[in-house]
Every structure is written in structure tokens, then in C-alpha cells.
């Protein structure tokens, strides 16, 4: 399953927004997102574990590749309903003053005899709609703010140049 969108913002801002999955709750299809373990070199870097509750189910993801601001990859270690997940990948490319986002995921619902059928006719449309919804939220979000470490405040002085789309 692949979705693409050009977002009218610089590549580093789009990468930061889309890899900080707590932003996904701005989509009406995403109920809760948490970073449950920080990554090695960055909070959402390699080794980070994210927990998501979407209208379509619950997912626990682990970041396997992190190359800011160009790409990130993840795998779903656990999910309800159960699924087999081979790869999740987001790539970011500068394009016409904005950023082209390509989001691909390979997954199949685990269900004896009917898994492939359910994936094609039920899961695939639900996942692609959810990914589009998150990209919609990213496309209308203000410029990202620096994220605070849990329990530590972030000092942020207004720049006067905050971008709103």
C-alpha cells in the first residue's frame, strides 16, 4: 500500500512532523500515539518504539531505519487485529518548493483462508485512508515546534515567522 502527497513545507519540517507520531492524533482516524521507548540517536530514531491506537486497531511499531530528513522505516511488532507486517517506509524528497512524501507499508491480516481476501477488500482501503488522513493533517499543520523531553519544559520564543498553511 502506497500513498503520496506533496506538502507545501520544507523537507526538514515535514520529516520532523511525520516522524513525531504524537502529531498523528490530529487525524480524526487516530485516537492515541505514544513514544514508549526512545531511539538510539534521536527520540524517534532507530530502536524507538511507538504505540498507536487508530480506529482500525492497535499497533506497536519499532523504528529500523532513520535518515533525517530523507527516510524512516519501521516494522509492526504487534497489532490487534493480528497482522503480518513486512515494512513501513516514508521517504521525503524536495519538490517544487515543498516536500514529496511517499509512504509505503506492506501488511496482511492474519486470518486462516480469508486473510488475503480481507486484506485486499477491507484492510487495504482502511489503511490507505488512514495514511491519507495523517498526510492531510500534516499538510494543514503549523510548523513543528521543538519537542520537549518527557518531564522537561521546552523554552520557545516566538519567531514572528511561524508558517501556517
Long-range contacts (C-beta under 8 A, 24 or more apart in sequence): 1-104, 1-105, 1-106, 1-107, 1-124, 1-127, 1-128, 1-131, 2-102, 2-103, 2-104, 3-102, 3-103, 3-128, 3-131, 3-132, 3-135, 4-100, 4-101, 4-102, 4-103, 5-100, 5-101, 5-132, 5-135, 5-138, 5-139, 6-95, 6-96, 6-98, 6-99, 6-100, 6-101, 7-98, 7-99, 7-101, 7-135, 7-138, 7-139, 8-97, 8-98, 8-139, 8-165, 9-98, 9-99, 9-143, 9-163, 9-165, 10-99, 11-69, 11-70, 11-92, 11-93, 11-94, 11-99, 12-68, 12-69, 13-99, 13-143, 13-144, 13-163, 14-69, 14-92, 14-98, 14-99, 14-101, 14-138, 15-68, 15-69, 15-70, 15-72, 15-92, 15-99, 16-68, 16-69, 16-144, 17-138, 17-141, 17-144, 18-90, 18-92, 18-101, 18-134, 18-138, 19-44, 19-66, 19-68, 19-72, 19-90, 20-44, 20-144, 20-147, 21-50, 21-52, 23-137, 23-138, 23-141, 23-144, 24-52, 24-134, 24-137, 26-137, 26-141, 27-130, 27-133, 27-134, 27-136, 27-137, 28-133, 29-54, 29-55, 29-56, 29-129, 29-130, 29-133, 29-134, 30-54, 30-55, 30-130, 30-133, 30-134, 31-55, 36-60, 39-63, 39-66, 41-66, 42-66, 42-68, 43-147, 43-149, 44-72, 49-77, 50-74, 54-130, 55-130, 56-123, 56-126, 56-127, 56-130, 57-81, 61-88, 65-89, 76-107, 81-109, 81-110, 82-109, 82-110, 83-107, 83-108, 83-109, 83-110, 83-123, 84-108, 84-110, 101-135, 101-138, 103-131, 103-135, 105-131, 139-165, 140-165, 141-165
